């Protein structure tokens, strides 16, 4: 249940902008969620806006008071602790909107998409090229974070899309990035 939240606000730094602190903070949170093996902590960015640098200067963790206490009990913010202010765990306000914050992947590499088609559908290279021509490249204009996966070591851009408001919440599980394809989060 997403009944409580905790705000982590970035401190203004003249020599280190928020768009450099936030990815480091998020990476540390990701590692902590992997370590805890939890699927009950969600993330939110209250300053979200529809531009590439539009995640704002607050990372909000949402979950039960117990799950948030587990996260805060770990020393996961080392290295960025001097650049953040961690708030208290408090109850989510009543009568808030609910939204889905999801990862969006661009289809930006036709060659990789063709290899996947060949592998998954046993196509020939020619058939894959016919299905996915050279001109098929999708670019996203969404806020993102550069992230390195703890399982593969690959660095990628985590593009985030916020859904339209919903009147009722949808429960579900959250991955080690604090995101879900189905569950909503309280939005306020």
N, C-alpha and C positions, 0 to 999 in steps of 0.2 A: 504494500500500500504506500502510495506517495503522500504521506500525511505531514511530513516535515521538510524543511529546506535549510540550507546553509549557503550564504553568499561569500564568495572569495573575491574581493575587489583588488584590482591592480593599483599600486601606488604610482602616481605620476613621476616619471623620471626624465630629466632633460636629456640624458645621454642614452637612454634605452626606452624606445617607444613600446606602447602596449602590444603592437602587432609582433613584437619579438618576445615579450614576456609570456603572453597567453599561450603560444604553442609549447613553450618549455613547461609551463604549469600543467597544461593538458596532457602532455606526454608523461609527466610524473603521476598524474591522476590515473591515467590508463594503466601504468605499471602497478599501481596500488590496487586497482580493481581486478587486474589479472591475478595478483598475489592473493587477494581475498576470495577469488573465485565466486564473486557475487553476481547476481543478475537482477538485483533489486535497487540499484542506484542509477538514477537518471541524471543527465546534465541538461542545463538550459543556459542560454545567453540572453539575459534580459535586454541588452542593448542591440539585439539582432536587427539588421536592416539589409535590404536587398542589394548590397554592393560587396565586392570582393573583400574589403576590410571591415565588413559590417557585423562583427561579433561583439563589439563594445569592449568594456573594461571590467565586466563582472562575469565570473563563472559561478553558476548556481548548481549546487548538488541537491537532488531531491530524492527522498526515500522515507523509510520509517526512521523514527528516532534511534532505533537500535542499529540499523544499517549505516546511518550517518555517523554514529558513535564509533562503529568499527573502522570506518574510513579515517576518521580524525584521530583514532588511537595509533595509527601507523605514522612513522616519521617520513611521510612521502614527499613533503614539500621542500625538503632540503635543497639548497642551491637557488631557490627562488623565494625563500622565506623573507628575505629583506625587501622584496618587491611587492608583497601582498599584505592585505589585511583580511584576516579570517574572522567572519562573524560568528554568531551563536546559532545553535540549532534551534529553530522556532517552528511553530505550526504554520502550515500553509493557510492563508486567509480563506474564509468561506466565500462561496459564490464567485469563483474565478473561472475564467475561460479554460478550455482544454485544447491543446494543440499537439500535433505530432512533429517532432524534430527528427528528420531522417537524413541518412547519407544518400547522396546522389552521385552516381558514377557516370562520367562523360564517356561517350564512345568516340574517343579522340585518336585512337591508333588503329587504322584499318588493317594493318598487317597482323596485329595481335588478335583482332576480332576474327580474321580469316583463319588463323591457326586454331583458334578455339572452335570454329565451325568445322574445320577438318577433323579435329580430335573428337568432338562430341557427336558429329553427324556422319562421320566416315565419308566426307566429301573429298573430291580431288581438288587440287589447287585451282584449277580452272573453274570448277563449280563454286568454290568459295569466293573467287574473284567476281564471278557473275552476281552472287548474292550481295557481296559487299564491295562495291566499286571504289576506286581511289578517292572520289570526291566526297565520300561519306565521313565527315569529321564533325563532331559535335563539340562546341565550346560552351562552357557554363559561365554565367554571370551571377554567381552566388557567393556568399561568404565561405571562406575555407580556412583550414588549418593545415600546415605541413606536419605530417605525423610519420613516425617510424614504427612499424609493426614489431611487437615483441616476439611474435612467433616466426615471422619470415625475415625480419631485418630490413625489409623494403621500406623506402620512404615514398610517401604518396601524399596527394592533396585530398583532404577529407572535406568535400563540399557538403554544405548543410542547407536543407530546405525546410522552412517552417510552413506547416499546413494552415489552412483557414481555421478560424475558431470553431470549436464544437461545444455544444451545450452540456454533453455528458462525457465523463471520462471512459476510456477504454483501457482495461488492465492488460498487462503483458510483461514479458521479460525484457531486460535491457542487456546489451552486450558489454564487453569490457571497455567500450568507448562511451558508455552511458546513453546509447541510442537504441531505438527499437523500430522495427518496421510496422508494428501494429499498435503498440501502446501509446497513449497520449500522456502529456505532462501538464501539470497546472501551469497556466501562463498568466503572469502578473508582473 
